[in-house]
Amino acid sequence: MGLPVAVALTELQRHQAGTATIAPMPVSKSLRDELQNTADECIDCGKCMSLCRFLAESGSPVSIALKGLSSDKEIDSLSVRSYECSTCGLCSAVCPVEVEPERMFKELRNHAQANGLFKLKQHTPLLKYEKLGRRFPFKGEFIPESCNAVFFPGCTLPAMFPDATRTTYKILKHQDPRTGLVLNCCSKPSKMLGLKSRHEENLSSLLHRMERMGIKKIITACPNCHMTFKEFNTKLEIVSIYQKLKTARFAPVRPKITEVTIHDPCVTRYETEMHEDVRVLLKAVGVQVVEMKHNRTKTLCCGEGGATQFYNKIYAKNWSRKRITEAKRVGVPMVSYCAGCVNFLGHEHPTAHVLDLLLVKRKRIPKPVAFPFNYLNRLILRFSVR
């Protein structure tokens, strides 16, 4: 169950008591604008509430927005409650009047952190994961002479699928020997949790460093990295590895699996070209795709979205159960192009990463890699790259 209002207020007071040294900041214009827009435009039709347990138990977007507009105290309370939202964007995708409620919840999280209303103690493992990704020995740069494009695989793909990561880089190097490799973190967790300033500082530093090295293009494998770079409005060109592989000359493994269903990561909800590229690559090697009810723009969250599992495991598990139930209905393994989604869903239903399926010869779909082997995989990759 979600937190009742009384419990949410008690927790808010507890967080405020522990952060009394932080001077309160005024409610930002961007948050007030999002609250006002949702209040003005949402028609309370219930479509989003029928698909999302968080909204079903918290109220419609318009009712939440009106509460926030009623007083700053309500905004503070809602900002704490926003950590139960997966920020997956399905509410926006199904909205008949094109309201985007998840923007409101993201701004509420920014407000929570700017005012010290919500301590992220539960989220420490995730923030440590991000921090490690930006530091030696996990961080690494391999920049050949005259390099102007780099492969940026993200954190979780090398941790779970080091062979697929290595092979992908070899294909890119074969296509253009000047292609480099950057092992680092895009700081998406900080952004997702409302640590806006920290995220912008870290990402800006990373992108400026690449610009100084003469890099013009980033080739991404992680959907979260892809969208994080795109949304930051960098001058660098951001290209998906699936777009590159579609035209690259390489010898894919002929998978033993001949039929799959695709779990599109919710962060790529509006990346229609990426949706199509993944399906083209699978069909090219003889793998038939059977679509689930919710796919592409209407895809479901795997349960990892918004790091909700650290605050409300029931809501996160509810999303996972919905997605796995749909996969079981079509009766075939799942494939995704997000290593995080594979990790979250693969314990309950056979789930492969598309790069691993295409590039690594296996007899069966592997189970997700457990700690500490995920960290070991990253280190092995880091020190074996040539």
C-alpha positions as CSV (number, residue, x, y, z in Angstrom):
1,M,0.0,0.0,0.0
2,G,1.1,3.6,-0.5
3,L,1.7,5.9,2.5
4,P,-1.5,7.4,4.0
5,V,-1.4,11.2,4.1
6,A,-0.9,11.1,7.9
7,V,2.0,8.8,7.5
8,A,3.5,10.9,4.7
9,L,3.2,14.0,6.8
10,T,4.9,12.3,9.8
11,E,7.7,11.2,7.6
12,L,8.0,14.7,6.1
13,Q,8.3,16.1,9.7
14,R,11.0,13.5,10.5
15,H,13.0,14.4,7.4
16,Q,12.6,18.1,8.1
17,A,13.8,17.6,11.7
18,G,16.9,15.9,10.4
19,T,17.7,18.7,7.9
20,A,17.0,21.8,10.0
21,T,20.2,23.5,8.9
22,I,19.1,23.7,5.3
23,A,17.5,27.1,4.6
24,P,14.1,26.6,2.9
25,M,14.0,27.7,-0.7
26,P,10.9,29.2,-2.4
27,V,8.8,26.9,-4.6
28,S,10.4,27.1,-8.1
29,K,8.6,28.6,-11.0
30,S,9.0,25.4,-12.9
31,L,7.2,23.4,-10.2
32,R,4.4,26.0,-9.9
33,D,4.0,26.0,-13.7
34,E,3.8,22.1,-13.8
35,L,1.2,22.1,-11.0
36,Q,-0.8,24.8,-12.7
37,N,-0.7,23.2,-16.1
38,T,-1.8,19.8,-14.7
39,A,-4.6,21.5,-12.7
40,D,-5.8,23.4,-15.8
41,E,-5.5,20.6,-18.4
42,C,-6.2,17.3,-16.7
43,I,-9.8,16.2,-17.3
44,D,-9.9,13.6,-14.5
45,C,-10.8,10.8,-16.9
46,G,-9.2,8.1,-14.9
47,K,-7.2,6.5,-17.7
48,C,-3.8,6.9,-16.0
49,M,-5.3,5.9,-12.6
50,S,-6.5,2.6,-14.1
51,L,-3.0,1.6,-15.1
52,C,-0.9,3.0,-12.2
53,R,-1.3,1.9,-8.6
54,F,0.5,5.0,-7.3
55,L,-2.1,7.2,-8.9
56,A,-5.0,4.9,-8.0
57,E,-4.1,5.3,-4.4
58,S,-2.8,8.9,-4.4
59,G,-5.5,10.5,-6.6
60,S,-5.8,11.8,-10.1
61,P,-3.2,14.2,-11.4
62,V,-5.6,17.1,-11.2
63,S,-6.5,16.4,-7.6
64,I,-2.7,16.2,-6.7
65,A,-2.0,19.4,-8.5
66,L,-4.8,21.3,-6.8
67,K,-3.6,20.1,-3.4
68,G,-0.1,21.4,-4.3
69,L,-1.5,24.8,-5.4
70,S,-3.5,25.1,-2.2
71,S,-0.5,25.7,0.0
72,D,3.3,25.4,0.2
73,K,2.8,22.9,3.1
74,E,0.9,20.6,0.7
75,I,3.7,20.9,-1.9
76,D,6.2,19.8,0.8
77,S,4.0,16.8,1.6
78,L,3.5,15.9,-2.1
79,S,7.3,16.2,-2.7
80,V,7.9,13.3,-0.3
81,R,5.1,11.3,-1.8
82,S,6.6,11.7,-5.2
83,Y,9.3,9.1,-4.4
84,E,6.6,6.5,-4.8
85,C,6.1,7.5,-8.4
86,S,8.1,5.5,-11.0
87,T,8.3,8.6,-13.2
88,C,7.8,6.1,-16.1
89,G,5.6,8.5,-18.1
90,L,2.8,6.0,-18.9
91,C,0.3,8.5,-17.5
92,S,1.4,11.0,-20.2
93,A,1.4,8.3,-22.9
94,V,-2.3,7.4,-22.3
95,C,-3.5,10.9,-21.6
96,P,-6.2,11.9,-24.1
97,V,-5.5,15.6,-23.7
98,E,-1.7,15.3,-23.7
99,V,-1.0,16.3,-20.0
100,E,2.4,15.1,-18.8
101,P,1.9,14.4,-15.1
102,E,5.3,12.8,-14.6
103,R,6.9,16.2,-15.2
104,M,5.1,17.4,-12.1
105,F,6.4,14.5,-10.0
106,K,10.0,15.1,-11.2
107,E,9.8,18.8,-10.2
108,L,8.4,17.7,-6.8
109,R,11.5,15.6,-6.3
110,N,13.7,18.5,-7.2
111,H,11.8,20.6,-4.6
112,A,12.2,17.9,-2.0
113,Q,16.0,17.8,-2.4
114,A,16.4,21.6,-2.7
115,N,14.7,22.0,0.6
116,G,16.1,19.0,2.4
117,L,12.6,17.4,2.8
118,F,13.5,13.9,2.0
119,K,16.7,12.1,3.0
120,L,18.0,9.6,0.5
121,K,19.3,7.1,3.1
122,Q,17.4,4.2,1.5
123,H,18.9,5.2,-1.9
124,T,22.5,5.1,-0.7
125,P,23.3,1.9,-2.7
126,L,22.2,3.5,-5.9
127,L,24.1,6.7,-5.3
128,K,27.2,4.8,-4.4
129,Y,26.8,2.8,-7.7
130,E,26.8,6.1,-9.5
131,K,29.7,7.5,-7.6
132,L,31.8,4.4,-8.3
133,G,31.0,4.6,-12.0
134,R,32.7,8.0,-12.1
135,R,35.9,7.0,-10.3
136,F,38.9,4.8,-10.9
137,P,39.1,1.8,-11.2
138,F,35.7,1.7,-12.9
139,K,36.2,4.9,-14.9
140,G,38.3,4.6,-18.0
141,E,39.0,6.5,-21.3
142,F,40.4,4.8,-24.4
143,I,40.9,7.5,-27.0
144,P,42.8,6.7,-30.2
145,E,44.5,9.3,-32.2
146,S,42.1,11.5,-34.3
147,C,39.2,10.1,-32.3
148,N,36.0,12.0,-32.8
149,A,33.4,9.4,-31.7
150,V,33.2,7.3,-28.6
151,F,31.2,4.2,-27.4
152,F,29.6,4.9,-24.1
153,P,28.1,1.7,-22.8
154,G,27.0,3.0,-19.4
155,C,27.4,1.2,-16.0
156,T,25.1,-1.8,-16.0
157,L,25.7,-3.2,-19.5
158,P,29.4,-3.9,-18.8
159,A,28.5,-5.2,-15.3
160,M,26.0,-7.8,-16.7
161,F,27.1,-8.4,-20.2
162,P,30.9,-7.7,-20.5
163,D,31.3,-10.0,-23.6
164,A,28.5,-8.3,-25.5
165,T,30.0,-4.9,-24.5
166,R,33.5,-5.9,-25.7
167,T,32.2,-7.4,-29.0
168,T,30.1,-4.3,-29.6
169,Y,33.2,-2.1,-29.2
170,K,35.1,-4.3,-31.6
171,I,32.5,-4.0,-34.3
172,L,32.6,-0.2,-33.9
173,K,36.4,-0.2,-34.1
174,H,36.3,-2.4,-37.2
175,Q,33.9,0.1,-38.8
176,D,36.1,3.1,-37.8
177,P,39.5,2.4,-36.0
178,R,39.4,5.9,-34.6
179,T,36.4,5.1,-32.3
180,G,37.1,5.4,-28.6
181,L,35.6,4.0,-25.5
182,V,34.5,5.9,-22.4
183,L,33.6,4.0,-19.2
184,N,31.8,6.4,-16.9
185,C,28.4,7.2,-15.4
186,C,26.0,9.7,-16.9
187,S,24.7,10.5,-13.3
188,K,21.1,9.5,-14.2
189,P,20.4,8.4,-10.6
190,S,21.1,11.9,-9.2
191,K,18.8,13.4,-11.8
192,M,16.1,10.8,-11.1
193,L,16.2,11.4,-7.4
194,G,15.9,15.2,-7.6
195,L,19.6,16.0,-7.1
196,K,19.4,18.4,-10.0
197,S,22.5,20.5,-9.2
198,R,24.7,17.5,-8.6
199,H,23.6,15.8,-11.8
200,E,24.1,18.9,-13.9
201,E,27.5,19.5,-12.4
202,N,28.7,15.9,-13.0
203,L,27.3,15.6,-16.5
204,S,28.5,19.0,-17.6
205,S,32.0,18.1,-16.4
206,L,31.9,14.8,-18.3
207,L,30.6,16.3,-21.6
208,H,33.0,19.2,-21.5
209,R,35.9,16.8,-21.0
210,M,34.8,14.9,-24.1
211,E,34.5,18.1,-26.1
212,R,38.0,19.1,-25.1
213,M,39.3,15.8,-26.4
214,G,37.8,16.6,-29.8
215,I,34.9,14.1,-29.5
216,K,31.9,15.0,-31.7
217,K,29.7,12.0,-31.3
218,I,28.6,9.6,-28.4
219,I,27.4,6.2,-29.4
220,T,25.2,4.9,-26.5
221,A,24.1,1.4,-25.6
222,C,22.2,2.3,-22.4
223,P,18.8,3.9,-23.0
224,N,19.1,5.9,-19.8
225,C,22.5,7.3,-20.8
226,H,21.0,8.0,-24.3
227,M,18.1,10.0,-23.0
228,T,20.2,11.7,-20.3
229,F,22.6,13.0,-22.9
230,K,19.8,14.1,-25.3
231,E,17.9,15.9,-22.6
232,F,20.9,17.8,-21.5
233,N,21.0,19.6,-24.9
234,T,24.7,18.8,-25.4
235,K,26.4,20.0,-28.6
236,L,27.6,16.4,-29.2
237,E,25.7,14.1,-31.5
238,I,24.0,11.3,-29.6
239,V,23.6,8.1,-31.6
240,S,22.1,4.8,-30.4
241,I,24.2,1.6,-31.0
242,Y,21.1,0.0,-32.5
243,Q,21.1,2.6,-35.2
244,K,24.8,1.9,-35.9
245,L,24.4,-1.9,-35.9
246,K,21.6,-1.7,-38.4
247,T,24.0,-0.5,-41.1
248,A,27.2,-2.1,-39.7
249,R,28.9,-5.1,-41.3
250,F,29.2,-7.8,-38.6
251,A,28.5,-11.5,-38.2
252,P,25.7,-11.9,-35.6
253,V,25.3,-15.1,-33.6
254,R,22.3,-17.1,-34.8
255,P,20.3,-17.3,-31.6
256,K,18.8,-20.6,-30.6
257,I,15.8,-18.7,-29.5
258,T,13.5,-18.1,-32.5
259,E,10.6,-16.2,-30.9
260,V,10.7,-13.4,-28.3
261,T,8.6,-10.5,-27.0
262,I,10.2,-7.1,-26.6
263,H,10.2,-5.1,-23.4
264,D,10.8,-1.5,-24.5
265,P,12.4,0.5,-21.6
266,C,10.0,3.2,-20.4
267,V,12.7,5.9,-20.7
268,T,12.6,5.3,-24.5
269,R,8.9,5.6,-24.7
270,Y,9.0,8.2,-27.5
271,E,12.2,6.9,-29.2
272,T,10.3,5.4,-32.1
273,E,13.4,5.0,-34.3
274,M,15.1,2.9,-31.5
275,H,12.0,0.7,-31.1
276,E,12.1,-0.1,-34.8
277,D,15.9,-0.5,-35.0
278,V,15.8,-3.2,-32.3
279,R,13.1,-5.1,-34.0
280,V,14.8,-4.9,-37.4
281,L,18.0,-6.3,-35.9
282,L,16.2,-9.3,-34.4
283,K,14.2,-10.0,-37.5
284,A,17.4,-9.9,-39.5
285,V,18.7,-13.0,-37.6
286,G,15.5,-14.9,-37.9
287,V,14.0,-14.0,-34.5
288,Q,10.2,-13.5,-34.7
289,V,8.8,-10.8,-32.4
290,V,5.5,-11.3,-30.7
291,E,4.3,-8.0,-29.2
292,M,2.8,-7.6,-25.7
293,K,-0.3,-5.5,-25.2
294,H,1.8,-2.7,-23.8
295,N,4.7,-1.9,-26.1
296,R,6.7,0.9,-27.6
297,T,5.0,4.2,-26.6
298,K,2.6,2.4,-24.2
299,T,5.2,0.2,-22.6
300,L,5.1,-0.6,-18.9
301,C,7.8,0.1,-16.4
302,C,9.9,-2.9,-15.3
303,G,9.6,-1.8,-11.7
304,E,13.0,-0.1,-11.5
305,G,11.8,3.3,-12.7
306,G,12.2,6.2,-10.4
307,A,14.1,4.0,-7.9
308,T,10.7,3.4,-6.3
309,Q,11.9,0.0,-5.0
310,F,14.0,1.8,-2.4
311,Y,11.0,3.6,-0.9
312,N,7.9,1.5,-1.8
313,K,8.8,-2.0,-2.9
314,I,5.1,-2.9,-3.3
315,Y,4.6,-0.3,-6.0
316,A,7.8,-1.4,-7.8
317,K,6.8,-5.1,-7.6
318,N,3.4,-4.2,-8.9
319,W,5.0,-2.9,-12.1
320,S,7.2,-6.0,-12.5
321,R,4.3,-8.3,-12.0
322,K,2.3,-6.5,-14.6
323,R,5.1,-6.7,-17.1
324,I,5.9,-10.4,-16.4
325,T,2.2,-11.3,-16.6
326,E,2.0,-9.9,-20.1
327,A,5.1,-11.8,-21.1
328,K,3.8,-15.0,-19.8
329,R,0.6,-14.5,-21.7
330,V,2.4,-14.4,-25.0
331,G,4.4,-17.4,-23.8
332,V,7.9,-16.5,-25.0
333,P,11.1,-15.1,-23.5
334,M,11.5,-11.3,-23.2
335,V,14.2,-9.3,-24.8
336,S,15.1,-5.7,-23.8
337,Y,17.8,-3.2,-24.7
338,C,18.2,-1.9,-21.1
339,A,20.5,-3.9,-18.9
340,G,18.7,-2.5,-15.8
341,C,15.4,-3.8,-17.1
342,V,16.9,-7.2,-17.8
343,N,18.3,-7.3,-14.3
344,F,15.0,-6.4,-12.7
345,L,12.9,-8.8,-14.8
346,G,15.3,-11.7,-15.4
347,H,14.9,-13.2,-12.0
348,E,11.2,-14.0,-12.6
349,H,11.0,-14.6,-16.4
350,P,13.7,-15.5,-19.0
351,T,14.9,-12.0,-20.2
352,A,17.8,-11.5,-22.6
353,H,19.6,-8.3,-23.6
354,V,19.4,-7.8,-27.3
355,L,23.2,-7.2,-27.7
356,D,23.9,-10.4,-25.8
357,L,21.4,-12.3,-27.9
358,L,22.9,-11.0,-31.1
359,L,26.6,-11.1,-30.3
360,V,27.3,-13.8,-27.7
361,K,26.9,-17.6,-28.4
362,R,24.8,-19.1,-25.6
363,K,22.8,-22.3,-25.1
364,R,20.2,-20.5,-22.9
365,I,19.3,-17.1,-21.6
366,P,21.6,-16.4,-18.5
367,K,20.3,-15.4,-15.1
368,P,21.1,-11.8,-14.0
369,V,24.6,-11.4,-12.7
370,A,24.7,-11.1,-8.9
371,F,26.9,-9.0,-6.6
372,P,30.0,-9.0,-6.5
373,F,30.4,-10.5,-9.9
374,N,28.8,-7.5,-11.6
375,Y,31.6,-5.3,-10.2
376,L,34.2,-7.8,-11.1
377,N,32.9,-7.9,-14.7
378,R,33.3,-4.1,-15.0
379,L,36.9,-4.3,-13.7
380,I,37.8,-7.2,-16.1
381,L,36.4,-5.2,-19.0
382,R,38.2,-2.0,-17.9
383,F,41.6,-3.7,-17.8
384,S,41.2,-5.9,-20.9
385,V,40.3,-3.2,-23.4
386,R,42.9,-2.6,-26.1
